[in-house]
Amino acid sequence: MESEYSRTDVTCYDNGTEVREYHAMIHVKSPLLPFPQQLEAVMEAYKQLLETFPEARAVFKRYFLSDAANQANEVIVADVTDCAKSVIEQAPLDGTKIALWVYLQTNVHTGMTKGGLYEVNHGSYRHFWNGSVCNLAANSEYQTRLLFNEYIMQLMEEGCTLKDNAVRTWLFVNDVDLNYGGVVRARNQVFFTQGLKHDTHFIASTGIGGRQQDPNVLCQMDNYAVKGITEEQVHYLYAPTHLNRTSDYGVSFERGTYIDYGDRRHVFISGTASINNKGLVMHEKDIVKQTQRMWENVEVLLAEADCTFDDVPLLIAYLRDTADYAVVHSLFEERFPEKPYVIVHAPVCRTGWLVEMECMAVKTIDTKFENF
């Protein structure tokens, strides 16, 4: 889908059941436009998206901004749609000031819970999305601890727990080289108290550089949980030939998680970089080889869920060094010429990692569980 000022890349998953899924990545065509015009182009593209797929409802959005301090308020004022929204400074590296990822579904009921989560309801499942959650505690450790404590209380109000129902988190860390350690300490402590341990499981997650409009916000969290799933439906991805357990080097997240419904499998791949099964950075200072190893690691994780990149509707890639964009962009264009993706500026949590990516996948299956 194209207009004079924007391009929208869309994928659709349709297995013939009630719930179709769409992922859209909206890009601005010209970096020469001032921000108000770029924002207007994105909002017009989103309007066109809804007109093209009138039965679909947005369940989650993420705005990628080049300068949140000067842009976030305009986005919040412009986007009044009823949807879970994440707004984060992770500059699109094509030179524009804004890009937008939209996740849509058909035949679902939506609304806000009393606790502030955005609910997407279909059948016996209740899906809870949340975005741009933050606070102004003294440091990144306290902020993260409060974020998780609040989230635990929100889940409890819906009869859920962090251990049994939380599926995916995103932690955006302002100055990740300085503040990520506090985020890790808080997450480790909270998870331990909630029964999330090496010998139970953690949660699929991305911990990455990203800034809110208020520079005093050191950690922003987005999250996703599902009520109605059973322990039998949830599986965790390890890929031991290529990756180690994150707890081996003191952090606590799963490399990937998948959930089986009666009609489809949802796969959530955490932020994945060029790492080996000893926890070591592979191909230091070589952006080409790091990108290729990153893809290989993701492929192995997907394979463990009986998926391939063909089952992935959209890709998000993070670069530490903006000077690597031209190389990484050319690699992605060569390998994924038809797939929606965005490459943004966001330092990875270890300085040796030059690039990281995350994705979701969806695959048709037939199980005894209730349909999505």
Secondary structure, 3 states (H helix, E strand, C coil): CECCCEEEEEEEECCCCCCCEEEEEEEECCCCCCHHHHHHHHHHHHHHHHHHCCCEEEEEEEEEECCHHHHHHHHHHHCCCCCEEEEEECCECCCCCEEEEEEEEECCEEEECCCCCEEEEECCEEEEEEEEECCCCCCHHHHHHHHHHHHHHHHHHCCCCHHHHEEEEEEEECCHHHHHHHHHHHHHHHHHHCCCCCCCCCCEEEEEECECCCCCCCEEEEEEEEECCCHHHEEEECCCCCCCCHHHHCCCCECEEEEECCCEEEEEEEEEECECCCCCECCCCCHHHHHHHHHHHHHHHHHHCCCCHHHCCCEEEEECCHHHHHHHHHHHHHHCCCCCEEEEECCECCCCCCEEEEEEEEEECCCCCCCC
